Amino acid sequence: MRILMLVNWGVRYLLEDSAECQAPDKYLVGQKYWFFKYWPPKHKVDVIDYTKFFPFFAVERKLLKLYVL
């Protein structure tokens, strides 16, 4: 099963664990996202934060003052 998680905050994609940022703010490459850590391994999770669509997000934030997604 594939799961798409859309989060409304910036996620840092790291190669190794860092104590500088909290668990929801980091995605360790090769590991599961913290929320899905104990889910069965058959689930494939994709995490998309607002930085993936930064030009679109910037227009929403500056001009519209609301979020479309």
mmCIF file of the N, C-alpha and C atoms, coordinates in Angstrom:
data_MODEL
# 
_entry.id   MODEL 
# 
loop_
_atom_site.group_PDB 
_atom_site.id 
_atom_site.type_symbol 
_atom_site.label_atom_id 
_atom_site.label_alt_id 
_atom_site.label_comp_id 
_atom_site.label_asym_id 
_atom_site.label_entity_id 
_atom_site.label_seq_id 
_atom_site.pdbx_PDB_ins_code 
_atom_site.Cartn_x 
_atom_site.Cartn_y 
_atom_site.Cartn_z 
_atom_site.occupancy 
_atom_site.B_iso_or_equiv 
_atom_site.pdbx_formal_charge 
_atom_site.auth_seq_id 
_atom_site.auth_comp_id 
_atom_site.auth_asym_id 
_atom_site.auth_atom_id 
_atom_site.pdbx_PDB_model_num 
ATOM 1   N N  . MET A 1 1  ? 0.846  -1.160 0.000  1.00 0.00 ? 1  MET A N  1 
ATOM 2   C CA . MET A 1 1  ? 0.000  0.000  0.000  1.00 0.00 ? 1  MET A CA 1 
ATOM 3   C C  . MET A 1 1  ? 0.899  1.234  0.000  1.00 0.00 ? 1  MET A C  1 
ATOM 4   N N  . ARG A 1 2  ? 0.538  2.225  -0.791 1.00 0.00 ? 2  ARG A N  1 
ATOM 5   C CA . ARG A 1 2  ? 1.265  3.494  -0.831 1.00 0.00 ? 2  ARG A CA 1 
ATOM 6   C C  . ARG A 1 2  ? 0.484  4.547  -0.069 1.00 0.00 ? 2  ARG A C  1 
ATOM 7   N N  . ILE A 1 3  ? 1.193  5.328  0.719  1.00 0.00 ? 3  ILE A N  1 
ATOM 8   C CA . ILE A 1 3  ? 0.597  6.391  1.516  1.00 0.00 ? 3  ILE A CA 1 
ATOM 9   C C  . ILE A 1 3  ? 1.274  7.699  1.150  1.00 0.00 ? 3  ILE A C  1 
ATOM 10  N N  . LEU A 1 4  ? 0.477  8.720  0.913  1.00 0.00 ? 4  LEU A N  1 
ATOM 11  C CA . LEU A 1 4  ? 0.995  10.052 0.648  1.00 0.00 ? 4  LEU A CA 1 
ATOM 12  C C  . LEU A 1 4  ? 0.655  10.938 1.831  1.00 0.00 ? 4  LEU A C  1 
ATOM 13  N N  . MET A 1 5  ? 1.668  11.468 2.486  1.00 0.00 ? 5  MET A N  1 
ATOM 14  C CA . MET A 1 5  ? 1.448  12.343 3.636  1.00 0.00 ? 5  MET A CA 1 
ATOM 15  C C  . MET A 1 5  ? 1.851  13.758 3.236  1.00 0.00 ? 5  MET A C  1 
ATOM 16  N N  . LEU A 1 6  ? 0.893  14.667 3.275  1.00 0.00 ? 6  LEU A N  1 
ATOM 17  C CA . LEU A 1 6  ? 1.138  16.068 2.965  1.00 0.00 ? 6  LEU A CA 1 
ATOM 18  C C  . LEU A 1 6  ? 1.203  16.833 4.279  1.00 0.00 ? 6  LEU A C  1 
ATOM 19  N N  . VAL A 1 7  ? 2.338  17.423 4.563  1.00 0.00 ? 7  VAL A N  1 
ATOM 20  C CA . VAL A 1 7  ? 2.502  18.156 5.813  1.00 0.00 ? 7  VAL A CA 1 
ATOM 21  C C  . VAL A 1 7  ? 2.612  19.645 5.529  1.00 0.00 ? 7  VAL A C  1 
ATOM 22  N N  . ASN A 1 8  ? 2.179  20.438 6.483  1.00 0.00 ? 8  ASN A N  1 
ATOM 23  C CA . ASN A 1 8  ? 2.149  21.877 6.323  1.00 0.00 ? 8  ASN A CA 1 
ATOM 24  C C  . ASN A 1 8  ? 3.333  22.546 7.028  1.00 0.00 ? 8  ASN A C  1 
ATOM 25  N N  . TRP A 1 9  ? 4.462  21.878 7.058  1.00 0.00 ? 9  TRP A N  1 
ATOM 26  C CA . TRP A 1 9  ? 5.677  22.435 7.639  1.00 0.00 ? 9  TRP A CA 1 
ATOM 27  C C  . TRP A 1 9  ? 6.857  21.934 6.819  1.00 0.00 ? 9  TRP A C  1 
ATOM 28  N N  . GLY A 1 10 ? 7.976  22.571 7.012  1.00 0.00 ? 10 GLY A N  1 
ATOM 29  C CA . GLY A 1 10 ? 9.182  22.182 6.287  1.00 0.00 ? 10 GLY A CA 1 
ATOM 30  C C  . GLY A 1 10 ? 9.796  20.924 6.865  1.00 0.00 ? 10 GLY A C  1 
ATOM 31  N N  . VAL A 1 11 ? 10.185 20.012 6.002  1.00 0.00 ? 11 VAL A N  1 
ATOM 32  C CA . VAL A 1 11 ? 10.828 18.767 6.418  1.00 0.00 ? 11 VAL A CA 1 
ATOM 33  C C  . VAL A 1 11 ? 12.239 18.769 5.853  1.00 0.00 ? 11 VAL A C  1 
ATOM 34  N N  . ARG A 1 12 ? 13.209 18.506 6.703  1.00 0.00 ? 12 ARG A N  1 
ATOM 35  C CA . ARG A 1 12 ? 14.604 18.434 6.257  1.00 0.00 ? 12 ARG A CA 1 
ATOM 36  C C  . ARG A 1 12 ? 14.928 16.987 5.929  1.00 0.00 ? 12 ARG A C  1 
ATOM 37  N N  . TYR A 1 13 ? 15.475 16.746 4.753  1.00 0.00 ? 13 TYR A N  1 
ATOM 38  C CA . TYR A 1 13 ? 15.853 15.409 4.318  1.00 0.00 ? 13 TYR A CA 1 
ATOM 39  C C  . TYR A 1 13 ? 17.327 15.205 4.658  1.00 0.00 ? 13 TYR A C  1 
ATOM 40  N N  . LEU A 1 14 ? 17.602 14.324 5.624  1.00 0.00 ? 14 LEU A N  1 
ATOM 41  C CA . LEU A 1 14 ? 18.948 14.141 6.162  1.00 0.00 ? 14 LEU A CA 1 
ATOM 42  C C  . LEU A 1 14 ? 19.487 12.751 5.847  1.00 0.00 ? 14 LEU A C  1 
ATOM 43  N N  . LEU A 1 15 ? 20.816 12.661 5.717  1.00 0.00 ? 15 LEU A N  1 
ATOM 44  C CA . LEU A 1 15 ? 21.465 11.373 5.520  1.00 0.00 ? 15 LEU A CA 1 
ATOM 45  C C  . LEU A 1 15 ? 21.737 10.670 6.847  1.00 0.00 ? 15 LEU A C  1 
ATOM 46  N N  . GLU A 1 16 ? 21.952 11.450 7.907  1.00 0.00 ? 16 GLU A N  1 
ATOM 47  C CA . GLU A 1 16 ? 22.170 10.867 9.231  1.00 0.00 ? 16 GLU A CA 1 
ATOM 48  C C  . GLU A 1 16 ? 21.388 11.664 10.264 1.00 0.00 ? 16 GLU A C  1 
ATOM 49  N N  . ASP A 1 17 ? 21.121 11.040 11.382 1.00 0.00 ? 17 ASP A N  1 
ATOM 50  C CA . ASP A 1 17 ? 20.290 11.653 12.420 1.00 0.00 ? 17 ASP A CA 1 
ATOM 51  C C  . ASP A 1 17 ? 20.982 12.861 13.034 1.00 0.00 ? 17 ASP A C  1 
ATOM 52  N N  . SER A 1 18 ? 20.185 13.872 13.327 1.00 0.00 ? 18 SER A N  1 
ATOM 53  C CA . SER A 1 18 ? 20.690 15.101 13.927 1.00 0.00 ? 18 SER A CA 1 
ATOM 54  C C  . SER A 1 18 ? 19.781 15.479 15.092 1.00 0.00 ? 18 SER A C  1 
ATOM 55  N N  . ALA A 1 19 ? 20.384 15.903 16.190 1.00 0.00 ? 19 ALA A N  1 
ATOM 56  C CA . ALA A 1 19 ? 19.610 16.301 17.361 1.00 0.00 ? 19 ALA A CA 1 
ATOM 57  C C  . ALA A 1 19 ? 19.131 17.748 17.271 1.00 0.00 ? 19 ALA A C  1 
ATOM 58  N N  . GLU A 1 20 ? 19.515 18.455 16.209 1.00 0.00 ? 20 GLU A N  1 
ATOM 59  C CA . GLU A 1 20 ? 19.153 19.860 16.058 1.00 0.00 ? 20 GLU A CA 1 
ATOM 60  C C  . GLU A 1 20 ? 17.669 20.071 15.740 1.00 0.00 ? 20 GLU A C  1 
ATOM 61  N N  . CYS A 1 21 ? 17.057 19.114 15.075 1.00 0.00 ? 21 CYS A N  1 
ATOM 62  C CA . CYS A 1 21 ? 15.648 19.285 14.719 1.00 0.00 ? 21 CYS A CA 1 
ATOM 63  C C  . CYS A 1 21 ? 14.823 18.137 15.299 1.00 0.00 ? 21 CYS A C  1 
ATOM 64  N N  . GLN A 1 22 ? 13.553 18.426 15.526 1.00 0.00 ? 22 GLN A N  1 
ATOM 65  C CA . GLN A 1 22 ? 12.650 17.444 16.122 1.00 0.00 ? 22 GLN A CA 1 
ATOM 66  C C  . GLN A 1 22 ? 12.239 16.394 15.102 1.00 0.00 ? 22 GLN A C  1 
ATOM 67  N N  . ALA A 1 23 ? 11.683 15.299 15.579 1.00 0.00 ? 23 ALA A N  1 
ATOM 68  C CA . ALA A 1 23 ? 11.320 14.173 14.723 1.00 0.00 ? 23 ALA A CA 1 
ATOM 69  C C  . ALA A 1 23 ? 10.369 14.534 13.583 1.00 0.00 ? 23 ALA A C  1 
ATOM 70  N N  . PRO A 1 24 ? 9.326  15.335 13.779 1.00 0.00 ? 24 PRO A N  1 
ATOM 71  C CA . PRO A 1 24 ? 8.443  15.647 12.653 1.00 0.00 ? 24 PRO A CA 1 
ATOM 72  C C  . PRO A 1 24 ? 9.113  16.489 11.573 1.00 0.00 ? 24 PRO A C  1 
ATOM 73  N N  . ASP A 1 25 ? 10.209 17.151 11.920 1.00 0.00 ? 25 ASP A N  1 
ATOM 74  C CA . ASP A 1 25 ? 10.872 18.049 10.980 1.00 0.00 ? 25 ASP A CA 1 
ATOM 75  C C  . ASP A 1 25 ? 11.991 17.400 10.189 1.00 0.00 ? 25 ASP A C  1 
ATOM 76  N N  . LYS A 1 26 ? 12.242 16.121 10.401 1.00 0.00 ? 26 LYS A N  1 
ATOM 77  C CA . LYS A 1 26 ? 13.332 15.471 9.673  1.00 0.00 ? 26 LYS A CA 1 
ATOM 78  C C  . LYS A 1 26 ? 12.874 14.147 9.070  1.00 0.00 ? 26 LYS A C  1 
ATOM 79  N N  . TYR A 1 27 ? 13.435 13.861 7.919  1.00 0.00 ? 27 TYR A N  1 
ATOM 80  C CA . TYR A 1 27 ? 13.166 12.612 7.213  1.00 0.00 ? 27 TYR A CA 1 
ATOM 81  C C  . TYR A 1 27 ? 14.524 11.998 6.902  1.00 0.00 ? 27 TYR A C  1 
ATOM 82  N N  . LEU A 1 28 ? 14.841 10.901 7.547  1.00 0.00 ? 28 LEU A N  1 
ATOM 83  C CA . LEU A 1 28 ? 16.124 10.244 7.338  1.00 0.00 ? 28 LEU A CA 1 
ATOM 84  C C  . LEU A 1 28 ? 16.050 9.355  6.101  1.00 0.00 ? 28 LEU A C  1 
ATOM 85  N N  . VAL A 1 29 ? 16.953 9.581  5.176  1.00 0.00 ? 29 VAL A N  1 
ATOM 86  C CA . VAL A 1 29 ? 16.968 8.828  3.925  1.00 0.00 ? 29 VAL A CA 1 
ATOM 87  C C  . VAL A 1 29 ? 17.233 7.356  4.225  1.00 0.00 ? 29 VAL A C  1 
ATOM 88  N N  . GLY A 1 30 ? 16.410 6.496  3.686  1.00 0.00 ? 30 GLY A N  1 
ATOM 89  C CA . GLY A 1 30 ? 16.554 5.064  3.904  1.00 0.00 ? 30 GLY A CA 1 
ATOM 90  C C  . GLY A 1 30 ? 15.777 4.538  5.100  1.00 0.00 ? 30 GLY A C  1 
ATOM 91  N N  . GLN A 1 31 ? 15.136 5.421  5.852  1.00 0.00 ? 31 GLN A N  1 
ATOM 92  C CA . GLN A 1 31 ? 14.330 5.010  6.995  1.00 0.00 ? 31 GLN A CA 1 
ATOM 93  C C  . GLN A 1 31 ? 12.914 5.527  6.823  1.00 0.00 ? 31 GLN A C  1 
ATOM 94  N N  . LYS A 1 32 ? 12.015 4.996  7.634  1.00 0.00 ? 32 LYS A N  1 
ATOM 95  C CA . LYS A 1 32 ? 10.631 5.455  7.582  1.00 0.00 ? 32 LYS A CA 1 
ATOM 96  C C  . LYS A 1 32 ? 10.487 6.792  8.296  1.00 0.00 ? 32 LYS A C  1 
ATOM 97  N N  . TYR A 1 33 ? 9.503  7.581  7.868  1.00 0.00 ? 33 TYR A N  1 
ATOM 98  C CA . TYR A 1 33 ? 9.186  8.831  8.540  1.00 0.00 ? 33 TYR A CA 1 
ATOM 99  C C  . TYR A 1 33 ? 8.711  8.495  9.952  1.00 0.00 ? 33 TYR A C  1 
ATOM 100 N N  . TRP A 1 34 ? 8.994  9.346  10.918 1.00 0.00 ? 34 TRP A N  1 
ATOM 101 C CA . TRP A 1 34 ? 8.780  9.046  12.341 1.00 0.00 ? 34 TRP A CA 1 
ATOM 102 C C  . TRP A 1 34 ? 7.357  8.598  12.646 1.00 0.00 ? 34 TRP A C  1 
ATOM 103 N N  . PHE A 1 35 ? 6.356  9.151  11.980 1.00 0.00 ? 35 PHE A N  1 
ATOM 104 C CA . PHE A 1 35 ? 4.966  8.799  12.265 1.00 0.00 ? 35 PHE A CA 1 
ATOM 105 C C  . PHE A 1 35 ? 4.649  7.361  11.868 1.00 0.00 ? 35 PHE A C  1 
ATOM 106 N N  . PHE A 1 36 ? 5.333  6.848  10.856 1.00 0.00 ? 36 PHE A N  1 
ATOM 107 C CA . PHE A 1 36 ? 5.065  5.510  10.335 1.00 0.00 ? 36 PHE A CA 1 
ATOM 108 C C  . PHE A 1 36 ? 6.131  4.490  10.743 1.00 0.00 ? 36 PHE A C  1 
ATOM 109 N N  . LYS A 1 37 ? 6.918  4.813  11.753 1.00 0.00 ? 37 LYS A N  1 
ATOM 110 C CA . LYS A 1 37 ? 8.040  3.957  12.135 1.00 0.00 ? 37 LYS A CA 1 
ATOM 111 C C  . LYS A 1 37 ? 7.613  2.534  12.500 1.00 0.00 ? 37 LYS A C  1 
ATOM 112 N N  . TYR A 1 38 ? 6.478  2.377  13.176 1.00 0.00 ? 38 TYR A N  1 
ATOM 113 C CA . TYR A 1 38 ? 6.056  1.061  13.651 1.00 0.00 ? 38 TYR A CA 1 
ATOM 114 C C  . TYR A 1 38 ? 4.980  0.421  12.792 1.00 0.00 ? 38 TYR A C  1 
ATOM 115 N N  . TRP A 1 39 ? 4.712  0.992  11.642 1.00 0.00 ? 39 TRP A N  1 
ATOM 116 C CA . TRP A 1 39 ? 3.744  0.390  10.720 1.00 0.00 ? 39 TRP A CA 1 
ATOM 117 C C  . TRP A 1 39 ? 4.403  -0.791 10.008 1.00 0.00 ? 39 TRP A C  1 
ATOM 118 N N  . PRO A 1 40 ? 3.605  -1.703 9.479  1.00 0.00 ? 40 PRO A N  1 
ATOM 119 C CA . PRO A 1 40 ? 4.187  -2.851 8.781  1.00 0.00 ? 40 PRO A CA 1 
ATOM 120 C C  . PRO A 1 40 ? 5.069  -2.405 7.612  1.00 0.00 ? 40 PRO A C  1 
ATOM 121 N N  . PRO A 1 41 ? 6.124  -3.173 7.314  1.00 0.00 ? 41 PRO A N  1 
ATOM 122 C CA . PRO A 1 41 ? 7.073  -2.764 6.270  1.00 0.00 ? 41 PRO A CA 1 
ATOM 123 C C  . PRO A 1 41 ? 6.494  -2.789 4.851  1.00 0.00 ? 41 PRO A C  1 
ATOM 124 N N  . LYS A 1 42 ? 5.324  -3.359 4.650  1.00 0.00 ? 42 LYS A N  1 
ATOM 125 C CA . LYS A 1 42 ? 4.756  -3.412 3.306  1.00 0.00 ? 42 LYS A CA 1 
ATOM 126 C C  . LYS A 1 42 ? 4.217  -2.063 2.845  1.00 0.00 ? 42 LYS A C  1 
ATOM 127 N N  . HIS A 1 43 ? 4.117  -1.078 3.747  1.00 0.00 ? 43 HIS A N  1 
ATOM 128 C CA . HIS A 1 43 ? 3.601  0.241  3.383  1.00 0.00 ? 43 HIS A CA 1 
ATOM 129 C C  . HIS A 1 43 ? 4.731  1.126  2.869  1.00 0.00 ? 43 HIS A C  1 
ATOM 130 N N  . LYS A 1 44 ? 4.509  1.753  1.734  1.00 0.00 ? 44 LYS A N  1 
ATOM 131 C CA . LYS A 1 44 ? 5.458  2.711  1.152  1.00 0.00 ? 44 LYS A CA 1 
ATOM 132 C C  . LYS A 1 44 ? 4.906  4.104  1.413  1.00 0.00 ? 44 LYS A C  1 
ATOM 133 N N  . VAL A 1 45 ? 5.665  4.938  2.094  1.00 0.00 ? 45 VAL A N  1 
ATOM 134 C CA . VAL A 1 45 ? 5.197  6.261  2.501  1.00 0.00 ? 45 VAL A CA 1 
ATOM 135 C C  . VAL A 1 45 ? 5.990  7.339  1.769  1.00 0.00 ? 45 VAL A C  1 
ATOM 136 N N  . ASP A 1 46 ? 5.280  8.277  1.164  1.00 0.00 ? 46 ASP A N  1 
ATOM 137 C CA . ASP A 1 46 ? 5.881  9.455  0.557  1.00 0.00 ? 46 ASP A CA 1 
ATOM 138 C C  . ASP A 1 46 ? 5.455  10.668 1.372  1.00 0.00 ? 46 ASP A C  1 
ATOM 139 N N  . VAL A 1 47 ? 6.426  11.458 1.806  1.00 0.00 ? 47 VAL A N  1 
ATOM 140 C CA . VAL A 1 47 ? 6.153  12.663 2.600  1.00 0.00 ? 47 VAL A CA 1 
ATOM 141 C C  . VAL A 1 47 ? 6.463  13.871 1.724  1.00 0.00 ? 47 VAL A C  1 
ATOM 142 N N  . ILE A 1 48 ? 5.472  14.738 1.580  1.00 0.00 ? 48 ILE A N  1 
ATOM 143 C CA . ILE A 1 48 ? 5.654  15.956 0.789  1.00 0.00 ? 48 ILE A CA 1 
ATOM 144 C C  . ILE A 1 48 ? 5.337  17.148 1.678  1.00 0.00 ? 48 ILE A C  1 
ATOM 145 N N  . ASP A 1 49 ? 6.299  18.048 1.794  1.00 0.00 ? 49 ASP A N  1 
ATOM 146 C CA . ASP A 1 49 ? 6.081  19.264 2.566  1.00 0.00 ? 49 ASP A CA 1 
ATOM 147 C C  . ASP A 1 49 ? 5.909  20.439 1.609  1.00 0.00 ? 49 ASP A C  1 
ATOM 148 N N  . TYR A 1 50 ? 5.661  21.614 2.152  1.00 0.00 ? 50 TYR A N  1 
ATOM 149 C CA . TYR A 1 50 ? 5.375  22.756 1.299  1.00 0.00 ? 50 TYR A CA 1 
ATOM 150 C C  . TYR A 1 50 ? 6.584  23.202 0.476  1.00 0.00 ? 50 TYR A C  1 
ATOM 151 N N  . THR A 1 51 ? 7.796  22.812 0.841  1.00 0.00 ? 51 THR A N  1 
ATOM 152 C CA . THR A 1 51 ? 8.968  23.244 0.084  1.00 0.00 ? 51 THR A CA 1 
ATOM 153 C C  . THR A 1 51 ? 9.070  22.556 -1.273 1.00 0.00 ? 51 THR A C  1 
ATOM 154 N N  . LYS A 1 52 ? 8.363  21.458 -1.475 1.00 0.00 ? 52 LYS A N  1 
ATOM 155 C CA . LYS A 1 52 ? 8.370  20.793 -2.780 1.00 0.00 ? 52 LYS A CA 1 
ATOM 156 C C  . LYS A 1 52 ? 7.703  21.654 -3.845 1.00 0.00 ? 52 LYS A C  1 
ATOM 157 N N  . PHE A 1 53 ? 6.749  22.466 -3.427 1.00 0.00 ? 53 PHE A N  1 
ATOM 158 C CA . PHE A 1 53 ? 6.026  23.353 -4.337 1.00 0.00 ? 53 PHE A CA 1 
ATOM 159 C C  . PHE A 1 53 ? 6.271  24.803 -3.923 1.00 0.00 ? 53 PHE A C  1 
ATOM 160 N N  . PHE A 1 54 ? 7.529  25.172 -3.684 1.00 0.00 ? 54 PHE A N  1 
ATOM 161 C CA . PHE A 1 54 ? 7.811  26.465 -3.085 1.00 0.00 ? 54 PHE A CA 1 
ATOM 162 C C  . PHE A 1 54 ? 7.281  27.661 -3.884 1.00 0.00 ? 54 PHE A C  1 
ATOM 163 N N  . PRO A 1 55 ? 7.420  27.717 -5.214 1.00 0.00 ? 55 PRO A N  1 
ATOM 164 C CA . PRO A 1 55 ? 6.862  28.878 -5.921 1.00 0.00 ? 55 PRO A CA 1 
ATOM 165 C C  . PRO A 1 55 ? 5.352  28.999 -5.719 1.00 0.00 ? 55 PRO A C  1 
ATOM 166 N N  . PHE A 1 56 ? 4.665  27.872 -5.765 1.00 0.00 ? 56 PHE A N  1 
ATOM 167 C CA . PHE A 1 56 ? 3.223  27.870 -5.556 1.00 0.00 ? 56 PHE A CA 1 
ATOM 168 C C  . PHE A 1 56 ? 2.888  28.293 -4.130 1.00 0.00 ? 56 PHE A C  1 
ATOM 169 N N  . PHE A 1 57 ? 3.649  27.787 -3.163 1.00 0.00 ? 57 PHE A N  1 
ATOM 170 C CA . PHE A 1 57 ? 3.434  28.126 -1.764 1.00 0.00 ? 57 PHE A CA 1 
ATOM 171 C C  . PHE A 1 57 ? 3.684  29.616 -1.514 1.00 0.00 ? 57 PHE A C  1 
ATOM 172 N N  . ALA A 1 58 ? 4.711  30.169 -2.143 1.00 0.00 ? 58 ALA A N  1 
ATOM 173 C CA . ALA A 1 58 ? 5.026  31.590 -1.960 1.00 0.00 ? 58 ALA A CA 1 
ATOM 174 C C  . ALA A 1 58 ? 3.885  32.474 -2.463 1.00 0.00 ? 58 ALA A C  1 
ATOM 175 N N  . VAL A 1 59 ? 3.291  32.098 -3.593 1.00 0.00 ? 59 VAL A N  1 
ATOM 176 C CA . VAL A 1 59 ? 2.156  32.867 -4.129 1.00 0.00 ? 59 VAL A CA 1 
ATOM 177 C C  . VAL A 1 59 ? 0.968  32.763 -3.184 1.00 0.00 ? 59 VAL A C  1 
ATOM 178 N N  . GLU A 1 60 ? 0.698  31.570 -2.687 1.00 0.00 ? 60 GLU A N  1 
ATOM 179 C CA . GLU A 1 60 ? -0.404 31.388 -1.736 1.00 0.00 ? 60 GLU A CA 1 
ATOM 180 C C  . GLU A 1 60 ? -0.221 32.257 -0.494 1.00 0.00 ? 60 GLU A C  1 
ATOM 181 N N  . ARG A 1 61 ? 0.974  32.221 0.049  1.00 0.00 ? 61 ARG A N  1 
ATOM 182 C CA . ARG A 1 61 ? 1.228  32.913 1.308  1.00 0.00 ? 61 ARG A CA 1 
ATOM 183 C C  . ARG A 1 61 ? 1.232  34.430 1.137  1.00 0.00 ? 61 ARG A C  1 
ATOM 184 N N  . LYS A 1 62 ? 1.845  34.921 0.062  1.00 0.00 ? 62 LYS A N  1 
ATOM 185 C CA . LYS A 1 62 ? 1.989  36.372 -0.116 1.00 0.00 ? 62 LYS A CA 1 
ATOM 186 C C  . LYS A 1 62 ? 0.730  37.027 -0.670 1.00 0.00 ? 62 LYS A C  1 
ATOM 187 N N  . LEU A 1 63 ? 0.120  36.416 -1.691 1.00 0.00 ? 63 LEU A N  1 
ATOM 188 C CA . LEU A 1 63 ? -1.004 37.069 -2.376 1.00 0.00 ? 63 LEU A CA 1 
ATOM 189 C C  . LEU A 1 63 ? -2.365 36.635 -1.861 1.00 0.00 ? 63 LEU A C  1 
ATOM 190 N N  . LEU A 1 64 ? -2.546 35.344 -1.695 1.00 0.00 ? 64 LEU A N  1 
ATOM 191 C CA . LEU A 1 64 ? -3.870 34.834 -1.336 1.00 0.00 ? 64 LEU A CA 1 
ATOM 192 C C  . LEU A 1 64 ? -4.131 34.829 0.172  1.00 0.00 ? 64 LEU A C  1 
ATOM 193 N N  . LYS A 1 65 ? -3.074 34.729 0.962  1.00 0.00 ? 65 LYS A N  1 
ATOM 194 C CA . LYS A 1 65 ? -3.188 34.636 2.422  1.00 0.00 ? 65 LYS A CA 1 
ATOM 195 C C  . LYS A 1 65 ? -3.963 33.407 2.884  1.00 0.00 ? 65 LYS A C  1 
ATOM 196 N N  . LEU A 1 66 ? -3.979 32.356 2.052  1.00 0.00 ? 66 LEU A N  1 
ATOM 197 C CA . LEU A 1 66 ? -4.600 31.091 2.425  1.00 0.00 ? 66 LEU A CA 1 
ATOM 198 C C  . LEU A 1 66 ? -3.918 29.971 1.664  1.00 0.00 ? 66 LEU A C  1 
ATOM 199 N N  . TYR A 1 67 ? -4.211 28.759 2.037  1.00 0.00 ? 67 TYR A N  1 
ATOM 200 C CA . TYR A 1 67 ? -3.596 27.597 1.413  1.00 0.00 ? 67 TYR A CA 1 
ATOM 201 C C  . TYR A 1 67 ? -4.612 26.911 0.506  1.00 0.00 ? 67 TYR A C  1 
ATOM 202 N N  . VAL A 1 68 ? -4.218 26.652 -0.738 1.00 0.00 ? 68 VAL A N  1 
ATOM 203 C CA . VAL A 1 68 ? -5.107 25.993 -1.693 1.00 0.00 ? 68 VAL A CA 1 
ATOM 204 C C  . VAL A 1 68 ? -5.034 24.483 -1.515 1.00 0.00 ? 68 VAL A C  1 
ATOM 205 N N  . LEU A 1 69 ? -3.845 23.945 -1.293 1.00 0.00 ? 69 LEU A N  1 
ATOM 206 C CA . LEU A 1 69 ? -3.715 22.488 -1.154 1.00 0.00 ? 69 LEU A CA 1 
ATOM 207 C C  . LEU A 1 69 ? -4.238 22.033 0.180  1.00 0.00 ? 69 LEU A C  1 
# 
